[in-house]
Amino acid sequence: MIGGLLRLLAFQGIGEVLARFVVPVVPGPVLGLVALLAWLRLRGGAGEALDAVAGAFSRHLGLLFVPAAVGVVMFVPQLRDHLPGLAAALLASVVATIAVSAWLLRALSPPEAPEPADPPARPPEPGR
């Protein structure tokens, strides 16, 4: 398990270095996860040590939400003071997300085939 933790920390460190010197607009942990994903694809799997760490993190994932919940409870008065602005920002972000998703769906979908036109009506035959 220690080997898996060291591997995760190494990739986070790689991500931090990349974020610092190569791609400063992307957070280091995100770059580290991308590097880890590439390494796992090349390797063909996670391996036993990394799998054990991932299982332990998954079992205790709820603990990662405790600091966020404490922060929300601690700042309830400030949140209450800024509730209209927070609600407006949340609503605007939801609407923008839906609009951008719809636009991307349209832009990236293959074009639809045109409906076949009705065949032209045949002129009446002479003599009938």
N, C-alpha and C positions, 0 to 999 in steps of 0.2 A: 504494500500500500504506500510506503514511503517513496518508492520508485515512481509510482503513478503521480503522487503529489509533486514530486520534483519535476517530472515531465510537464505537468500543467503549469507550474511556476516558471519553468524555463520558456515555455511558449508565451506566457504572459510577458515575460521580460523581453523576448524577441519582439513582441508586438509593441511594447513601450519604446524600444529602440527605433523600430520602424516609424512609429508615430512621431517621435522626436525629430528624426533626421530625414525621413523620406516622404511620409504622407501626414503632415501635421493636422489635417482637418478631420482625420478619422481617429477615434479613441484607440489607445494601445491595446486594451483587452479585446476589442473587436478584431484588430489586425492579428492578435495572437490566436484568436479562435479560427480565423481564416487560415493562418499558417498551420495550426493543429489539424484542421480539416484536410488540408493538402497533404500533410505528412501521413495522416491516417489513410487517405486514398492511395498514396504511393505504397504504403506498408501493407495495405490490404486488411486492416482491422485495428482494433484498439489494444489488444493484448490483455493478459490477465491482470496486471497491476493497474492499468488505467481503467479497466472495467470495474475493478473493486472500488476505486475512488469514485467513479461515476455512480455506482450503486449506492455508496454511502451518502454522497451529496443528494441523490434523488430521495433517499429515505428521510433526510433531514431538511428538505427544501423549505418547509414551513418556517424554520428558524431564521431564514434570510429575510422574512417579511417583518420580523419583530422590530428592527430599528426603524423601518418606514412607518409602522403603526405607532410607535412611540413618538416619532416626529410629528405625525398628524395630530395625535392627542395633545402634545405639548404646545402646538401652535394653533389650537382651536380658536382663541380670541382673534388672532390675526386673520385666520381663514374666514371667520364670521364677518370681520370688517371689510374684507375684499371679496365677499361672496358674489356680488353682481358682476364684477370684472372676471372672476374665475369662471362663473357660469357662461358668460359671453365668450370667453376664450375657448372653453370646452365645446360649446355649441359651434363656434366658427371652425374649430379644428375638425370636428366630426363632419360638418358639411363639406369642408375642403377635402377631406380624405375621401369621402364618397364621390365627390365630383372628379377628383384626379383619378380615382380607380375606374370610374365609368369612362373617362376620356382615354385612359390607357387601354382598357378593354376594347374600345372602338378602334383605337389607333393600331393595336397589335393583332387584332382579329383578321383572318383572311377576308377578302371582299366577298360579298354575297353574290351568287349567280343571279342574273336578271330573270324575272319571271318570263316564261315563254308567252309570246303574244298569241292572241287568238288567230287562227288562220283566216285569211281574208275570205269574205263571202264570195262564192262563185257566182258569176253573172248567170242569169237564166239562159238556158240553151235556146237557140233560135227554133222557131216552129212549135214551141210548146206553150 
